[in-house]
Amino acid sequence: MGGRLFMLDLGVFKAHRFAGIDEHGGFFVSRLKRSANPEIVGELREWRGRAFPLEGKNVFDVLGDLCR
């Protein structure tokens, strides 16, 4: 099922919708409210330099430590 775009309003943010997109092999980009502080469950590549592992940490807990 390729070539489709699914758009939704942040006012109706539901985690199960993102899980459904992931289950079908899709990708999504979303702004996050501060109240939604998801855990980083994996990284798609290995970073060079002064990179540090993010897996297992929450997004807003590490945001201030990122500089790239």
N, CA, C and O atoms as a Tripos MOL2 file, in Angstrom:
@<TRIPOS>MOLECULE
protein
  272   271    68     0     0
PROTEIN
NO_CHARGES

@<TRIPOS>ATOM
      1 N           0.8620   -1.1690    0.0000 N.3       1 MET1
      2 CA          0.0000    0.0000    0.0000 C.3       1 MET1
      3 C           0.9110    1.2360    0.0000 C.2       1 MET1
      4 O           1.1530    1.8160    1.0590 O.2       1 MET1
      5 N           1.4020    1.6340   -1.1330 N.am      2 GLY2
      6 CA          2.2980    2.7730   -1.2120 C.3       2 GLY2
      7 C           1.6300    3.9640   -1.8750 C.2       2 GLY2
      8 O           0.5380    3.8590   -2.4330 O.2       2 GLY2
      9 N           2.3090    5.0910   -1.8020 N.am      3 GLY3
     10 CA          1.8180    6.2790   -2.4740 C.3       3 GLY3
     11 C           0.6330    6.9440   -1.8050 C.2       3 GLY3
     12 O          -0.1520    7.6080   -2.4810 O.2       3 GLY3
     13 N           0.4800    6.7920   -0.5180 N.am      4 ARG4
     14 CA         -0.6430    7.4180    0.1770 C.3       4 ARG4
     15 C          -0.1240    8.3270    1.2720 C.2       4 ARG4
     16 O           0.9270    8.0790    1.8620 O.2       4 ARG4
     17 N          -0.8730    9.3750    1.5320 N.am      5 LEU5
     18 CA         -0.5200   10.3310    2.5740 C.3       5 LEU5
     19 C          -1.6840   10.4350    3.5470 C.2       5 LEU5
     20 O          -2.8300   10.6280    3.1390 O.2       5 LEU5
     21 N          -1.3890   10.3070    4.8220 N.am      6 PHE6
     22 CA         -2.4100   10.3920    5.8620 C.3       6 PHE6
     23 C          -2.0950   11.6030    6.7200 C.2       6 PHE6
     24 O          -1.0380   11.6580    7.3490 O.2       6 PHE6
     25 N          -2.9890   12.5670    6.7530 N.am      7 MET7
     26 CA         -2.7740   13.7870    7.5260 C.3       7 MET7
     27 C          -3.8280   13.8620    8.6170 C.2       7 MET7
     28 O          -4.9900   13.5220    8.3960 O.2       7 MET7
     29 N          -3.4110   14.3120    9.8010 N.am      8 LEU8
     30 CA         -4.3740   14.4880   10.8680 C.3       8 LEU8
     31 C          -3.9890   15.6810   11.7220 C.2       8 LEU8
     32 O          -2.8380   16.1170   11.7240 O.2       8 LEU8
     33 N          -4.9440   16.1880   12.4280 N.am      9 ASP9
     34 CA         -4.7880   17.3510   13.2810 C.3       9 ASP9
     35 C          -4.2100   16.9260   14.6260 C.2       9 ASP9
     36 O          -4.5970   15.8940   15.1740 O.2       9 ASP9
     37 N          -3.2880   17.7190   15.1540 N.am     10 LEU10
     38 CA         -2.7110   17.3900   16.4610 C.3      10 LEU10
     39 C          -3.7460   17.3780   17.5750 C.2      10 LEU10
     40 O          -3.5160   16.7760   18.6240 O.2      10 LEU10
     41 N          -4.8790   18.0310   17.3640 N.am     11 GLY11
     42 CA         -5.9260   18.0380   18.3740 C.3      11 GLY11
     43 C          -6.5200   16.6600   18.6100 C.2      11 GLY11
     44 O          -7.1550   16.4210   19.6370 O.2      11 GLY11
     45 N          -6.3130   15.7470   17.6550 N.am     12 VAL12
     46 CA         -6.8430   14.3890   17.7920 C.3      12 VAL12
     47 C          -5.6960   13.3850   17.8780 C.2      12 VAL12
     48 O          -5.7830   12.2950   17.3140 O.2      12 VAL12
     49 N          -4.6350   13.7420   18.5730 N.am     13 PHE13
     50 CA         -3.4440   12.9060   18.7440 C.3      13 PHE13
     51 C          -3.8050   11.6330   19.4960 C.2      13 PHE13
     52 O          -4.2300   11.6850   20.6490 O.2      13 PHE13
     53 N          -3.6360   10.5080   18.8500 N.am     14 LYS14
     54 CA         -3.8960    9.2060   19.4710 C.3      14 LYS14
     55 C          -2.7280    8.2800   19.1480 C.2      14 LYS14
     56 O          -2.4050    8.0710   17.9790 O.2      14 LYS14
     57 N          -2.1050    7.7320   20.1670 N.am     15 ALA15
     58 CA         -0.9340    6.8710   19.9810 C.3      15 ALA15
     59 C          -1.2570    5.6420   19.1340 C.2      15 ALA15
     60 O          -0.4010    5.1720   18.3850 O.2      15 ALA15
     61 N          -2.4750    5.1160   19.2400 N.am     16 HIS16
     62 CA         -2.8040    3.9100   18.4770 C.3      16 HIS16
     63 C          -2.8150    4.1740   16.9730 C.2      16 HIS16
     64 O          -2.5870    3.2510   16.1910 O.2      16 HIS16
     65 N          -3.0750    5.4070   16.5530 N.am     17 ARG17
     66 CA         -3.0090    5.7290   15.1240 C.3      17 ARG17
     67 C          -1.5770    5.6140   14.6130 C.2      17 ARG17
     68 O          -1.3410    5.0870   13.5250 O.2      17 ARG17
     69 N          -0.6230    6.1060   15.3980 N.am     18 PHE18
     70 CA          0.7820    6.0040   15.0050 C.3      18 PHE18
     71 C           1.2320    4.5470   15.0040 C.2      18 PHE18
     72 O           2.0250    4.1450   14.1530 O.2      18 PHE18
     73 N           0.7360    3.7600   15.9440 N.am     19 ALA19
     74 CA          1.0680    2.3310   15.9760 C.3      19 ALA19
     75 C           0.5460    1.6430   14.7130 C.2      19 ALA19
     76 O           1.2240    0.7800   14.1540 O.2      19 ALA19
     77 N          -0.6480    2.0160   14.2620 N.am     20 GLY20
     78 CA         -1.2110    1.4480   13.0360 C.3      20 GLY20
     79 C          -0.3890    1.7940   11.8090 C.2      20 GLY20
     80 O          -0.1880    0.9520   10.9340 O.2      20 GLY20
     81 N           0.0870    3.0310   11.7390 N.am     21 ILE21
     82 CA          0.9470    3.4440   10.6220 C.3      21 ILE21
     83 C           2.2220    2.6100   10.6320 C.2      21 ILE21
     84 O           2.6640    2.1380    9.5840 O.2      21 ILE21
     85 N           2.8150    2.4260   11.8060 N.am     22 ASP22
     86 CA          4.0390    1.6390   11.9420 C.3      22 ASP22
     87 C           3.8010    0.1850   11.5490 C.2      22 ASP22
     88 O           4.6400   -0.4150   10.8770 O.2      22 ASP22
     89 N           2.6900   -0.3830   11.9510 N.am     23 GLU23
     90 CA          2.3730   -1.7760   11.6300 C.3      23 GLU23
     91 C           2.2710   -2.0050   10.1270 C.2      23 GLU23
     92 O           2.5450   -3.1040    9.6460 O.2      23 GLU23
     93 N           1.8790   -0.9760    9.3860 N.am     24 HIS24
     94 CA          1.7410   -1.0940    7.9380 C.3      24 HIS24
     95 C           3.0090   -0.6530    7.1980 C.2      24 HIS24
     96 O           2.9890   -0.4810    5.9790 O.2      24 HIS24
     97 N           4.1050   -0.4710    7.9350 N.am     25 GLY25
     98 CA          5.3720   -0.1220    7.3090 C.3      25 GLY25
     99 C           5.5040    1.3420    6.9410 C.2      25 GLY25
    100 O           6.3780    1.7100    6.1560 O.2      25 GLY25
    101 N           4.6510    2.1760    7.4950 N.am     26 GLY26
    102 CA          4.6880    3.5990    7.1890 C.3      26 GLY26
    103 C           5.5780    4.3790    8.1390 C.2      26 GLY26
    104 O           6.0870    3.8400    9.1220 O.2      26 GLY26
    105 N           5.7540    5.6360    7.8350 N.am     27 PHE27
    106 CA          6.5350    6.5440    8.6610 C.3      27 PHE27
    107 C           5.6730    7.7490    8.9760 C.2      27 PHE27
    108 O           4.7130    8.0300    8.2570 O.2      27 PHE27
    109 N           5.9990    8.4600   10.0330 N.am     28 PHE28
    110 CA          5.2530    9.6530   10.3840 C.3      28 PHE28
    111 C           6.1640   10.6650   11.0400 C.2      28 PHE28
    112 O           7.1860   10.3170   11.6320 O.2      28 PHE28
    113 N           5.7840   11.9020   10.9270 N.am     29 VAL29
    114 CA          6.4760   13.0110   11.5860 C.3      29 VAL29
    115 C           5.4140   13.7780   12.3450 C.2      29 VAL29
    116 O           4.3390   14.0520   11.8120 O.2      29 VAL29
    117 N           5.7080   14.1240   13.5760 N.am     30 SER30
    118 CA          4.7270   14.8380   14.3710 C.3      30 SER30
    119 C           5.4210   15.7550   15.3650 C.2      30 SER30
    120 O           6.4960   15.4400   15.8760 O.2      30 SER30
    121 N           4.8010   16.8790   15.6280 N.am     31 ARG31
    122 CA          5.2460   17.6940   16.7540 C.3      31 ARG31
    123 C           4.7190   17.0190   18.0090 C.2      31 ARG31
    124 O           3.6880   16.3470   17.9760 O.2      31 ARG31
    125 N           5.4200   17.1970   19.0970 N.am     32 LEU32
    126 CA          4.9810   16.5760   20.3490 C.3      32 LEU32
    127 C           4.6110   17.6300   21.3760 C.2      32 LEU32
    128 O           5.2920   18.6440   21.5300 O.2      32 LEU32
    129 N           3.5350   17.3720   22.0630 N.am     33 LYS33
    130 CA          3.1900   18.1950   23.2110 C.3      33 LYS33
    131 C           4.1070   17.7840   24.3540 C.2      33 LYS33
    132 O           4.5560   16.6380   24.3980 O.2      33 LYS33
    133 N           4.3910   18.6870   25.2700 N.am     34 ARG34
    134 CA          5.2620   18.3690   26.4090 C.3      34 ARG34
    135 C           4.6890   17.2260   27.2520 C.2      34 ARG34
    136 O           5.4380   16.4750   27.8770 O.2      34 ARG34
    137 N           3.3710   17.1000   27.2670 N.am     35 SER35
    138 CA          2.7490   16.0440   28.0700 C.3      35 SER35
    139 C           2.9690   14.6540   27.4600 C.2      35 SER35
    140 O           2.8040   13.6440   28.1440 O.2      35 SER35
    141 N           3.3370   14.6030   26.1850 N.am     36 ALA36
    142 CA          3.6510   13.3280   25.5270 C.3      36 ALA36
    143 C           5.1630   13.2050   25.4640 C.2      36 ALA36
    144 O           5.7920   13.8030   24.5920 O.2      36 ALA36
    145 N           5.7450   12.4570   26.3540 N.am     37 ASN37
    146 CA          7.1990   12.3180   26.4400 C.3      37 ASN37
    147 C           7.5710   10.8650   26.1520 C.2      37 ASN37
    148 O           7.9230   10.1220   27.0680 O.2      37 ASN37
    149 N           7.4920   10.4500   24.8620 N.am     38 PRO38
    150 CA          7.6880    9.0330   24.5470 C.3      38 PRO38
    151 C           9.1200    8.5570   24.7530 C.2      38 PRO38
    152 O          10.0730    9.3360   24.7150 O.2      38 PRO38
    153 N           9.2350    7.2660   24.9680 N.am     39 GLU39
    154 CA         10.5460    6.6310   25.1290 C.3      39 GLU39
    155 C          11.1270    6.3380   23.7500 C.2      39 GLU39
    156 O          10.4080    5.9040   22.8500 O.2      39 GLU39
    157 N          12.4140    6.5730   23.5870 N.am     40 ILE40
    158 CA         13.1180    6.2610   22.3470 C.3      40 ILE40
    159 C          13.4400    4.7730   22.3970 C.2      40 ILE40
    160 O          14.1610    4.3180   23.2850 O.2      40 ILE40
    161 N          12.9060    4.0180   21.4440 N.am     41 VAL41
    162 CA         13.0340    2.5640   21.4850 C.3      41 VAL41
    163 C          14.1120    2.0260   20.5560 C.2      41 VAL41
    164 O          14.4310    0.8390   20.6170 O.2      41 VAL41
    165 N          14.6790    2.8600   19.7010 N.am     42 GLY42
    166 CA         15.7300    2.3910   18.8060 C.3      42 GLY42
    167 C          16.2910    3.5270   17.9830 C.2      42 GLY42
    168 O          15.6860    4.5930   17.8670 O.2      42 GLY42
    169 N          17.4600    3.2840   17.4130 N.am     43 GLU43
    170 CA         18.1000    4.2530   16.5390 C.3      43 GLU43
    171 C          18.3180    3.6000   15.1840 C.2      43 GLU43
    172 O          18.6390    2.4140   15.1130 O.2      43 GLU43
    173 N          18.1510    4.3500   14.1210 N.am     44 LEU44
    174 CA         18.2420    3.7880   12.7830 C.3      44 LEU44
    175 C          19.6750    3.7030   12.2590 C.2      44 LEU44
    176 O          19.9310    3.0090   11.2750 O.2      44 LEU44
    177 N          20.5970    4.3900   12.8960 N.am     45 ARG45
    178 CA         21.9870    4.3410   12.4530 C.3      45 ARG45
    179 C          22.9270    4.6000   13.6170 C.2      45 ARG45
    180 O          22.5110    5.0510   14.6840 O.2      45 ARG45
    181 N          24.1880    4.3100   13.3990 N.am     46 GLU46
    182 CA         25.2050    4.5660   14.4130 C.3      46 GLU46
    183 C          25.8470    5.9130   14.1070 C.2      46 GLU46
    184 O          26.2440    6.1730   12.9710 O.2      46 GLU46
    185 N          25.9460    6.7580   15.1070 N.am     47 TRP47
    186 CA         26.4570    8.1090   14.9130 C.3      47 TRP47
    187 C          27.9360    8.1950   15.2430 C.2      47 TRP47
    188 O          28.4340    7.4360   16.0740 O.2      47 TRP47
    189 N          28.6450    9.1190   14.5940 N.am     48 ARG48
    190 CA         30.0760    9.3130   14.8340 C.3      48 ARG48
    191 C          30.2940   10.4140   15.8620 C.2      48 ARG48
    192 O          29.3490   11.0700   16.3030 O.2      48 ARG48
    193 N          31.5460   10.6030   16.2320 N.am     49 GLY49
    194 CA         31.9150   11.7240   17.0950 C.3      49 GLY49
    195 C          31.4970   11.5520   18.5360 C.2      49 GLY49
    196 O          31.6260   10.4720   19.1130 O.2      49 GLY49
    197 N          30.9930   12.6370   19.1110 N.am     50 ARG50
    198 CA         30.6320   12.6450   20.5340 C.3      50 ARG50
    199 C          29.1980   12.1970   20.7800 C.2      50 ARG50
    200 O          28.5660   12.6280   21.7450 O.2      50 ARG50
    201 N          28.6940   11.3490   19.9260 N.am     51 ALA51
    202 CA         27.3200   10.8650   20.0640 C.3      51 ALA51
    203 C          27.1700   10.0160   21.3230 C.2      51 ALA51
    204 O          28.1240    9.3810   21.7730 O.2      51 ALA51
    205 N          25.9860   10.0110   21.8760 N.am     52 PHE52
    206 CA         25.6970    9.1680   23.0290 C.3      52 PHE52
    207 C          24.4000    8.4170   22.7530 C.2      52 PHE52
    208 O          23.5330    8.9270   22.0430 O.2      52 PHE52
    209 N          24.2550    7.2190   23.3000 N.am     53 PRO53
    210 CA         23.0640    6.4100   23.0070 C.3      53 PRO53
    211 C          21.7980    7.0430   23.5820 C.2      53 PRO53
    212 O          21.7940    7.5510   24.7040 O.2      53 PRO53
    213 N          20.7380    7.0010   22.8010 N.am     54 LEU54
    214 CA         19.4570    7.5710   23.2150 C.3      54 LEU54
    215 C          18.4230    6.5080   23.5500 C.2      54 LEU54
    216 O          17.4130    6.8020   24.1900 O.2      54 LEU54
    217 N          18.6640    5.2970   23.1290 N.am     55 GLU55
    218 CA         17.6940    4.2260   23.3300 C.3      55 GLU55
    219 C          17.3860    4.0480   24.8180 C.2      55 GLU55
    220 O          18.2950    3.9750   25.6450 O.2      55 GLU55
    221 N          16.0960    3.9790   25.1450 N.am     56 GLY56
    222 CA         15.6590    3.8010   26.5290 C.3      56 GLY56
    223 C          15.4150    5.1050   27.2700 C.2      56 GLY56
    224 O          14.9290    5.0930   28.4010 O.2      56 GLY56
    225 N          15.7460    6.2330   26.6460 N.am     57 LYS57
    226 CA         15.5260    7.5350   27.2770 C.3      57 LYS57
    227 C          14.2700    8.1830   26.6940 C.2      57 LYS57
    228 O          13.7970    7.7880   25.6290 O.2      57 LYS57
    229 N          13.7390    9.1720   27.3950 N.am     58 ASN58
    230 CA         12.5680    9.8840   26.9060 C.3      58 ASN58
    231 C          12.9880   11.1250   26.1190 C.2      58 ASN58
    232 O          14.0060   11.7460   26.4240 O.2      58 ASN58
    233 N          12.2110   11.4740   25.1230 N.am     59 VAL59
    234 CA         12.5550   12.5470   24.1890 C.3      59 VAL59
    235 C          12.8790   13.8570   24.9040 C.2      59 VAL59
    236 O          13.9620   14.4070   24.7030 O.2      59 VAL59
    237 N          11.9810   14.3630   25.7210 N.am     60 PHE60
    238 CA         12.1920   15.6730   26.3360 C.3      60 PHE60
    239 C          13.2470   15.6510   27.4400 C.2      60 PHE60
    240 O          13.7260   16.7030   27.8630 O.2      60 PHE60
    241 N          13.6110   14.4520   27.9090 N.am     61 ASP61
    242 CA         14.6690   14.3420   28.9140 C.3      61 ASP61
    243 C          16.0490   14.5550   28.3110 C.2      61 ASP61
    244 O          16.9700   14.9580   29.0210 O.2      61 ASP61
    245 N          16.2150   14.2940   27.0170 N.am     62 VAL62
    246 CA         17.5230   14.4300   26.3650 C.3      62 VAL62
    247 C          17.5800   15.6080   25.3970 C.2      62 VAL62
    248 O          18.6530   15.9190   24.8790 O.2      62 VAL62
    249 N          16.4800   16.2530   25.1450 N.am     63 LEU63
    250 CA         16.4250   17.3260   24.1530 C.3      63 LEU63
    251 C          17.4440   18.4280   24.4030 C.2      63 LEU63
    252 O          18.0530   18.9240   23.4550 O.2      63 LEU63
    253 N          17.6390   18.8150   25.6370 N.am     64 GLY64
    254 CA         18.6000   19.8620   25.9590 C.3      64 GLY64
    255 C          20.0450   19.4500   25.7750 C.2      64 GLY64
    256 O          20.9200   20.3100   25.6710 O.2      64 GLY64
    257 N          20.3180   18.1480   25.7310 N.am     65 ASP65
    258 CA         21.6830   17.6410   25.5600 C.3      65 ASP65
    259 C          22.0880   17.5150   24.0970 C.2      65 ASP65
    260 O          23.2630   17.2960   23.8020 O.2      65 ASP65
    261 N          21.1390   17.6500   23.1770 N.am     66 LEU66
    262 CA         21.4290   17.4980   21.7630 C.3      66 LEU66
    263 C          21.9230   18.8080   21.1690 C.2      66 LEU66
    264 O          21.4050   19.8780   21.4870 O.2      66 LEU66
    265 N          22.9250   18.7190   20.3060 N.am     67 CYS67
    266 CA         23.4570   19.9540   19.7350 C.3      67 CYS67
    267 C          23.5220   19.9190   18.2010 C.2      67 CYS67
    268 O          24.0230   20.8690   17.6000 O.2      67 CYS67
    269 N          23.0410   18.8760   17.5650 N.am     68 ARG68
    270 CA         23.0460   18.8360   16.0980 C.3      68 ARG68
    271 C          21.6540   18.9130   15.5670 C.2      68 ARG68
    272 O          21.4540   18.8930   14.3520 O.2      68 ARG68
@<TRIPOS>BOND
     1     1     2 1
     2     2     3 1
     3     3     4 2
     4     3     5 am
     5     5     6 1
     6     6     7 1
     7     7     8 2
     8     7     9 am
     9     9    10 1
    10    10    11 1
    11    11    12 2
    12    11    13 am
    13    13    14 1
    14    14    15 1
    15    15    16 2
    16    15    17 am
    17    17    18 1
    18    18    19 1
    19    19    20 2
    20    19    21 am
    21    21    22 1
    22    22    23 1
    23    23    24 2
    24    23    25 am
    25    25    26 1
    26    26    27 1
    27    27    28 2
    28    27    29 am
    29    29    30 1
    30    30    31 1
    31    31    32 2
    32    31    33 am
    33    33    34 1
    34    34    35 1
    35    35    36 2
    36    35    37 am
    37    37    38 1
    38    38    39 1
    39    39    40 2
    40    39    41 am
    41    41    42 1
    42    42    43 1
    43    43    44 2
    44    43    45 am
    45    45    46 1
    46    46    47 1
    47    47    48 2
    48    47    49 am
    49    49    50 1
    50    50    51 1
    51    51    52 2
    52    51    53 am
    53    53    54 1
    54    54    55 1
    55    55    56 2
    56    55    57 am
    57    57    58 1
    58    58    59 1
    59    59    60 2
    60    59    61 am
    61    61    62 1
    62    62    63 1
    63    63    64 2
    64    63    65 am
    65    65    66 1
    66    66    67 1
    67    67    68 2
    68    67    69 am
    69    69    70 1
    70    70    71 1
    71    71    72 2
    72    71    73 am
    73    73    74 1
    74    74    75 1
    75    75    76 2
    76    75    77 am
    77    77    78 1
    78    78    79 1
    79    79    80 2
    80    79    81 am
    81    81    82 1
    82    82    83 1
    83    83    84 2
    84    83    85 am
    85    85    86 1
    86    86    87 1
    87    87    88 2
    88    87    89 am
    89    89    90 1
    90    90    91 1
    91    91    92 2
    92    91    93 am
    93    93    94 1
    94    94    95 1
    95    95    96 2
    96    95    97 am
    97    97    98 1
    98    98    99 1
    99    99   100 2
   100    99   101 am
   101   101   102 1
   102   102   103 1
   103   103   104 2
   104   103   105 am
   105   105   106 1
   106   106   107 1
   107   107   108 2
   108   107   109 am
   109   109   110 1
   110   110   111 1
   111   111   112 2
   112   111   113 am
   113   113   114 1
   114   114   115 1
   115   115   116 2
   116   115   117 am
   117   117   118 1
   118   118   119 1
   119   119   120 2
   120   119   121 am
   121   121   122 1
   122   122   123 1
   123   123   124 2
   124   123   125 am
   125   125   126 1
   126   126   127 1
   127   127   128 2
   128   127   129 am
   129   129   130 1
   130   130   131 1
   131   131   132 2
   132   131   133 am
   133   133   134 1
   134   134   135 1
   135   135   136 2
   136   135   137 am
   137   137   138 1
   138   138   139 1
   139   139   140 2
   140   139   141 am
   141   141   142 1
   142   142   143 1
   143   143   144 2
   144   143   145 am
   145   145   146 1
   146   146   147 1
   147   147   148 2
   148   147   149 am
   149   149   150 1
   150   150   151 1
   151   151   152 2
   152   151   153 am
   153   153   154 1
   154   154   155 1
   155   155   156 2
   156   155   157 am
   157   157   158 1
   158   158   159 1
   159   159   160 2
   160   159   161 am
   161   161   162 1
   162   162   163 1
   163   163   164 2
   164   163   165 am
   165   165   166 1
   166   166   167 1
   167   167   168 2
   168   167   169 am
   169   169   170 1
   170   170   171 1
   171   171   172 2
   172   171   173 am
   173   173   174 1
   174   174   175 1
   175   175   176 2
   176   175   177 am
   177   177   178 1
   178   178   179 1
   179   179   180 2
   180   179   181 am
   181   181   182 1
   182   182   183 1
   183   183   184 2
   184   183   185 am
   185   185   186 1
   186   186   187 1
   187   187   188 2
   188   187   189 am
   189   189   190 1
   190   190   191 1
   191   191   192 2
   192   191   193 am
   193   193   194 1
   194   194   195 1
   195   195   196 2
   196   195   197 am
   197   197   198 1
   198   198   199 1
   199   199   200 2
   200   199   201 am
   201   201   202 1
   202   202   203 1
   203   203   204 2
   204   203   205 am
   205   205   206 1
   206   206   207 1
   207   207   208 2
   208   207   209 am
   209   209   210 1
   210   210   211 1
   211   211   212 2
   212   211   213 am
   213   213   214 1
   214   214   215 1
   215   215   216 2
   216   215   217 am
   217   217   218 1
   218   218   219 1
   219   219   220 2
   220   219   221 am
   221   221   222 1
   222   222   223 1
   223   223   224 2
   224   223   225 am
   225   225   226 1
   226   226   227 1
   227   227   228 2
   228   227   229 am
   229   229   230 1
   230   230   231 1
   231   231   232 2
   232   231   233 am
   233   233   234 1
   234   234   235 1
   235   235   236 2
   236   235   237 am
   237   237   238 1
   238   238   239 1
   239   239   240 2
   240   239   241 am
   241   241   242 1
   242   242   243 1
   243   243   244 2
   244   243   245 am
   245   245   246 1
   246   246   247 1
   247   247   248 2
   248   247   249 am
   249   249   250 1
   250   250   251 1
   251   251   252 2
   252   251   253 am
   253   253   254 1
   254   254   255 1
   255   255   256 2
   256   255   257 am
   257   257   258 1
   258   258   259 1
   259   259   260 2
   260   259   261 am
   261   261   262 1
   262   262   263 1
   263   263   264 2
   264   263   265 am
   265   265   266 1
   266   266   267 1
   267   267   268 2
   268   267   269 am
   269   269   270 1
   270   270   271 1
   271   271   272 2
@<TRIPOS>SUBSTRUCTURE
     1 MET1         2 RESIDUE 1 A MET
     2 GLY2         6 RESIDUE 1 A GLY
     3 GLY3        10 RESIDUE 1 A GLY
     4 ARG4        14 RESIDUE 1 A ARG
     5 LEU5        18 RESIDUE 1 A LEU
     6 PHE6        22 RESIDUE 1 A PHE
     7 MET7        26 RESIDUE 1 A MET
     8 LEU8        30 RESIDUE 1 A LEU
     9 ASP9        34 RESIDUE 1 A ASP
    10 LEU10       38 RESIDUE 1 A LEU
    11 GLY11       42 RESIDUE 1 A GLY
    12 VAL12       46 RESIDUE 1 A VAL
    13 PHE13       50 RESIDUE 1 A PHE
    14 LYS14       54 RESIDUE 1 A LYS
    15 ALA15       58 RESIDUE 1 A ALA
    16 HIS16       62 RESIDUE 1 A HIS
    17 ARG17       66 RESIDUE 1 A ARG
    18 PHE18       70 RESIDUE 1 A PHE
    19 ALA19       74 RESIDUE 1 A ALA
    20 GLY20       78 RESIDUE 1 A GLY
    21 ILE21       82 RESIDUE 1 A ILE
    22 ASP22       86 RESIDUE 1 A ASP
    23 GLU23       90 RESIDUE 1 A GLU
    24 HIS24       94 RESIDUE 1 A HIS
    25 GLY25       98 RESIDUE 1 A GLY
    26 GLY26      102 RESIDUE 1 A GLY
    27 PHE27      106 RESIDUE 1 A PHE
    28 PHE28      110 RESIDUE 1 A PHE
    29 VAL29      114 RESIDUE 1 A VAL
    30 SER30      118 RESIDUE 1 A SER
    31 ARG31      122 RESIDUE 1 A ARG
    32 LEU32      126 RESIDUE 1 A LEU
    33 LYS33      130 RESIDUE 1 A LYS
    34 ARG34      134 RESIDUE 1 A ARG
    35 SER35      138 RESIDUE 1 A SER
    36 ALA36      142 RESIDUE 1 A ALA
    37 ASN37      146 RESIDUE 1 A ASN
    38 PRO38      150 RESIDUE 1 A PRO
    39 GLU39      154 RESIDUE 1 A GLU
    40 ILE40      158 RESIDUE 1 A ILE
    41 VAL41      162 RESIDUE 1 A VAL
    42 GLY42      166 RESIDUE 1 A GLY
    43 GLU43      170 RESIDUE 1 A GLU
    44 LEU44      174 RESIDUE 1 A LEU
    45 ARG45      178 RESIDUE 1 A ARG
    46 GLU46      182 RESIDUE 1 A GLU
    47 TRP47      186 RESIDUE 1 A TRP
    48 ARG48      190 RESIDUE 1 A ARG
    49 GLY49      194 RESIDUE 1 A GLY
    50 ARG50      198 RESIDUE 1 A ARG
    51 ALA51      202 RESIDUE 1 A ALA
    52 PHE52      206 RESIDUE 1 A PHE
    53 PRO53      210 RESIDUE 1 A PRO
    54 LEU54      214 RESIDUE 1 A LEU
    55 GLU55      218 RESIDUE 1 A GLU
    56 GLY56      222 RESIDUE 1 A GLY
    57 LYS57      226 RESIDUE 1 A LYS
    58 ASN58      230 RESIDUE 1 A ASN
    59 VAL59      234 RESIDUE 1 A VAL
    60 PHE60      238 RESIDUE 1 A PHE
    61 ASP61      242 RESIDUE 1 A ASP
    62 VAL62      246 RESIDUE 1 A VAL
    63 LEU63      250 RESIDUE 1 A LEU
    64 GLY64      254 RESIDUE 1 A GLY
    65 ASP65      258 RESIDUE 1 A ASP
    66 LEU66      262 RESIDUE 1 A LEU
    67 CYS67      266 RESIDUE 1 A CYS
    68 ARG68      270 RESIDUE 1 A ARG
